[in-house]
C-alpha cells in the first residue's frame, strides 16, 4: 500500500479551542499523526512518501482543482488569513485566531466584509478550529497529498490502495467554510481527482464518528459521486445541523447521498450492520473507485465521541471494505485517543490489505 504523508502537518498546532463553552487545549494535535506513522512503520508498511515525490510538480493544475472544489475567495482568504491576523496587532503572533461572529439566518453572505474578524466568521462555522501561523501550509500540503495519492491510484502506481497520512483533517470543510478542525476537504479533493482521471463514478465512504457535512455539501447535487456516512446521530452529536437519514441529495444528486446515523453508545454489532448497508449501497451505485474518510474516533476510548468499537474491530472494517474490490484511497480524519490511534488506523489498513 502506498503511504503518502504530509511533511508540513506539524506546522498546524493549535493552542486552544472552544469546547462546551470553555477554552480548552486542542484535541487535534500533531502527535495524532506521529503515532499513526510510527505504527505503520513498525508493521512494515513501507516508507511514507511526500506528495512531491509522486509526480512532476504541477502547481497550476493543483491550484485549479483546489479552486474548483473550494471557492476562489475562500482559498484566497485561507492563504492570507494569518498575515491579516498579525497585521491587526503584532501581539496576535502569539495567539491563535478563533472566530467570534457568524452570519446566521437573515444575514447577508453575498458581500464579504472588509473587517478581518467578520470575514473569519463568514468562512467558518464553529469556534473550535483555531487558525495558526502554519494552518494554511499544513492544510494545503495535506490537500496536495490527497490529490497525488488519488492520481497514483488512477494510474496504477498504487495497486494495493493508498493511505493519505495527513492532518488537519478535512471532511467538515465545505466549499467556502472551515470548522471541525478542517480547512480543506482532502477526501473531496481526492474524489474529484479520481473523476478527473477518468473514473465515471466515485464513492466516498465516511466512517468517522462525526458526520462529514462538508463532503455531503460539496457533492449534494451531483450524480457522479455517491457520499455515504456512518456517524453519531446529529440530534445529539456534532455537527448537529446535517447528517440526518432523510438527506438523500438534491436535483441530479437525489439518491446519491446516504446517511446512517447511530445513537451514542452504539457498539460494533450495530455499527457493523450499518457498514453492511453502506457497502450494499456502494455496490448498487457502481463506483469504479472509492475514497474512505478514515476517522477512528469511533473507538471506545475516544474523549469526544460516543461509540464503543474496540481495536480488533478495525481489522474487520478493513476486511469488509476490501470486499468491494475497488481501487481505494484512505484519507486520515478524526480520532483523539492519541495513544491507541496508530493501532486502530493500522488495523484498518492491515485488514484491507489482507495482512492480518
N, C-alpha and C positions, 0 to 999 in steps of 0.2 A: 504494500500500500504506500502510495506517495504521501508524505507528510510535508505540508507547506506551512512554514511558520512566519510570524510577523516579528521581525527583529526590532521594530520600533515600539512594541506594545508597552514596555515599562515606562515610556515617556508619559503615558496617561496614568497618573496615580493620584486620585482624588483624596483630599483630606477628610472631608465631611459630606454627609448627605442628610436631607431632611427625611426622617423616618418616624411615622406615627407621632408627628408634632414636635419632634426633638432633633437637634443636630447630633448625629452620631458618627463614629468612624465609618468609613465606606466599607460596604460588604464586598464590592467588586474591586479586588486588589491584584497587583501583578503576580503575587505568589500563586494565585489560582492556576495560571498557565504554566508557571515553572514546575509545579507538581505534576501536571499532565505531561509535559515534555520529559521530565525525569523518569516517569513511569514507562513511557513509550520506549525510551532508550533502554531501560532496564530489561524490557521484554524483547528487545531486539527488533523493533520495528524499522530500524534504519535511521540514518542521519537526516534530520529535517533540512529542507532546503528553503532558502529565501525566495520570494517571488521573482526577483530579477534573474535568478539562475535558470528559470524555466523557459524564457523566451527573450528574443531581442527586445530591448526597450521600445515600447510603442505608446509614448506618453499621450499623443493626440488621440489615439484610439481608446485608451482607457478613460481619458477625460470626457470624451464624447459619450461613452457608455455611462459613466458616473452621472452625467447631466441629463441622460435620458431616464434613468431610474429615479434620481432626485432632481428637484428643480434647480436651474442655474442660480437663482438668487439665494437659495438655501445653501448650496455648495459654497458660493462666494462668501456668505455670512460666516460659515464654519471656518473657512480658510483664514479669515481676518479677525475673528472674534477676539482672540487673546490680545492681539495688539491694540484693539479698541478698548478692551477692558483695562489694560495697563495705562493707556493714554488718558483715561478718566482721572486716574490718581496713581502716581508711581508706587504707592504703598500696596496697590492691588496686586503687584507682582508676587506678593507673599500670601495671597488669598485665592481660593477657587471662586469662580463665578457661578452663582446659582440664581435662577430666575425668581422673581417675586411678584410678577403681574402677568396675567394672561388675558387674551381676547375671548371672553366667553360669549354665550348666546346674545345676539343683538349687537355685538361689537363688529366693527368693520375689520376685515382681514385683507382686503384687496390693496390697501395702502399700507406700506411698511413704514413705521415711524423712523425719524432720524435718531431719536433717543436710543442709546445702546440698551438700557435696561428694558425698554419696551420691546425692542427687537429680539432680545434674548428670550422674553416671554412669548413673542409671536412665533418663534421657531422651536418651542418646547411644549411639553405637556405635563411636566412634573418638576418638583424641586429636589429630586433625588439623584440627579445626574450632573455632578459638578464638571464644569468646563475648566481645564487646566492648561498650563503652558504647552504641554505636549499632546493634548487631546486630538488635534487635527492631524498631526504627523502619525500618531498611532492608529487612528481610525482610517486614514487614507491608505496606509500600508496594509492594514488588515483587509480593506476592500480589494486592493490590488492582489493580495494573496488569494482571496476567494475567486477572483476572475481568472487568475493564472491557473489555479487548480482546475477550474471548470474547463478551461481551454485545453489543458493537458489531458483531461478525461476525454474530451471530444475528439482529440487527435490520436487517441490510443496510447498516449505516453504514460497513462496511469491505469493499466489493465486491471489492477486489483482494487480500484477505487482510490479516493483521495480524502485526506483529512486536513482541514484548514485550522491550524493551531493559532488562534488569534484572540485578542481582546483589544479594546472593549467589544462586547457582543453587539448584535445587530438587529435582532428580529422585532424590536419595538420601534425602530426608526421608520418613519414614513417618507413620503416624497419630499416634504418640507418641514419635518419636525423631528426632534430628538426627545428621548426620555427612556426610562427603564434601563439606564446605564448605556444606552445605544445611541450612536450618532449616524452611522451609515449602515444600510441593511446588507450585510455580507451575503446572506442566503439569497436574497432577491437579485443581487448583482450576479451571483453565480448562476442562478436560473436564467437570467437574461443572456448571459454569456453562452450558455448551452443552446438557447434558442437561436442566437446569432450564428452559432457554429453549425446549425443545420438540424437540430432536434425539433421536430414539428410540435411535439407535446412534451412538456416538462412538468414534473410534480415536485412540490415542496412539502415534506412531512416534518412537522414541528412537534418534538417530544419534550420540550421544555415545560416546567411546571406552569409557567405563565403564558397566557395566550400571545401569539405573535401578531399583535394588532397591526404593526407596520407592514408586515408581509401581506396580510389579508387586504389591507387598504390599497396597497400597490397593485394587486392583481384582481381586485374585486369585480371588475367589469371586463375581464379577459377570459376567453375560452381556451387559450393555448397553454395556460398554466393552472394546474389544479393545486389548491392550497388546502392542506389537511392539518388540523391541530388537535392534540390531546392535552388537556390542561385543567387547572383548578377552575371551578365554576366561578364566572365573573360576578355573580351576585354577592360573593364574599371575598374574592381574590383579585389582586392586581392583574391587569389594568382596569378592571371593573366595567368599562364602557363599551367593550367589544368582546366577542368570544362566545356569544350565545348560540345555541343549536339552530335557531331559525335564521341565522345569517348564511345564506346559500349562494351569494353572488347577485350581480345585477346586470341587466341588459344581456349582452353577449356572454357574460360570465355567469349567468344564472345556472346553478347546479355545479359550478366549479369551485365552490368553497364548502368545506365540511368541518364543522366544529364538534368536538366530542368532549364537552365539559364533564368533569367528575367532582363529587363533593370532597371537601377537605377530609383527610383521614383515610382516603381510599388506599387499599393495599394492592399488591401486584395482581391478584386474581382479577379485580375489576379493571385495572389498568391494561392488563394483557387482553381482556375481552375487547376493550376499546381499540387496542392496536390491531386486533384481528379485523375489526370493522374498517379501520383506516386502510389496511392492506387490501381488503376487498375493493374498496373504492379506487385505490390506485390501479389495481388490475383492470377494473372496468373502464377507467379513463384511457388506458392505452398509452401511458407515457413511455418514452424511449430513454429517458434519463431522469435521475432523482437527486434532489438536494435534501439532506436531512439537517434540520436545525437542532443540533445535539446539545440540549441542556440536560444536566444531570442533577438539577435541583429537585427532582422527584425523589431523591434519596431520603431515607427515614431520618437522617441526622441533619438535614439542611436547616439552617437557623431562620430562614424567612419563608419557608414553604410548608406544605402540609400533607404530602403523600408519604407512603411507607414502603418504598421499594428498598431492597437490600442489594448489596454489591453483586451478589451472584445473579440477581435478576437481570442485570445489564448484559450478561452473556446471552441470555435468552432473547433480549431485544435485538442484539446484533444478528443472531441466527435467524430471527423472524424476518428482519429487513432483507437479509440475503436471499430469502426465498423468492423475492421479486425478480431476481436475476437481472437487475438493471445497473448500468454504469451509475455510480453513486458518489456524490461529494458530501462528506460530513463537514459541517461548519460548527465550531465550538460556540456555544451560547452560555446559559447560566449554570449555576452550581456554586454554592457558597459555603459548603462544609469543606474547608480548604484541604485538610489533611487527606480525606478519602477521595478527593476529586479525581486524582490521577488514576487510581484503581478503577473507578467507575467508568471513566471515559475509555480507558484501555480495554476494559471488559467488553464494551460495545463493539469496538473495532476488532477485537480478537474473535468475538462470536461471529461477526460479519465475515471475517476473512477465513473462518474455519480453522483457527489456530488453537482453539481451546480443547 
